[in-house]
Amino acid sequence: MESKENLMVLAATNFPWEWDIDEEALWRRLEKRIYIPLPNFESRKELIKINPRTVEVAAYVDIDEVARRTEGYGGDDLTIVGRDASL
């Protein structure tokens, strides 16, 4: 009897142009590719605002400035920055 189970492989990278694997072989095996760009300024601001849920942010913190300084950061990067800052 043939199995009807499905398998999904999800791969993510912030640097798809710098893979150190056999790219051609990998691309042939992955049917769908979805490029999700890094967050823009407004998206970074929102991510910065929602990350410190359990930490009170000081009034002098300029979210716009933090968003400007984190250009090129992904969502996970922003979470790490916020967690480190809260320590």
For each residue, the residues with C-beta under 8 A, 3 or more apart:
1:
2:
3:
4:
5:
6:
7:
8:
9: 30
10:
11: 26 30
12:
13: 16 18 19
14: 38 74 77
15: 18 19
16: 13 19 35
17:
18: 13 15
19: 13 15 16 23 26
20:
21: 26
22: 25 26
23: 19 26 27
24: 27 28
25: 22 28 29
26: 11 19 21 22 23 29 30
27: 23 24 30 33
28: 24 25
29: 25 26
30: 9 11 26 27 33
31:
32:
33: 27 30
34:
35: 16
36:
37: 40
38: 14 72 73 74
39: 43 44 47 73 74 75 78
40: 37 43 44
41: 44 45 67 68 71
42: 45 46
43: 39 40 46 47
44: 39 40 41 47 48 67 70 71 73 78
45: 41 42 48 49 63 64 67
46: 42 43 49 50
47: 39 43 44 50 51 75 78 79
48: 44 45 51 63 66 67 70 78 82
49: 45 46 63
50: 46 47 53
51: 47 48 78 79 82 83
52: 55 56 57 82 86
53: 50
54:
55: 52 86
56: 52
57: 52 61
58: 61
59:
60:
61: 57 58 66
62: 65 66
63: 45 48 49 66 67
64: 45 67 68
65: 62 68 69
66: 48 61 62 63 69 70 81
67: 41 44 45 48 63 64 70
68: 41 64 65 71
69: 65 66
70: 44 48 66 67 73 77 78 81
71: 41 44 68
72: 38
73: 38 39 44 70 77 78 81
74: 14 38 39 77 78
75: 39 47 78 79
76: 79 80
77: 14 70 73 74 80 81
78: 39 44 47 48 51 70 73 74 75 81 82
79: 47 51 75 76 82 83
80: 76 77 83 84
81: 66 70 73 77 78 84 85
82: 48 51 52 78 79 85 86
83: 51 79 80 86 87
84: 80 81 87
85: 81 82
86: 52 55 82 83
87: 83 84
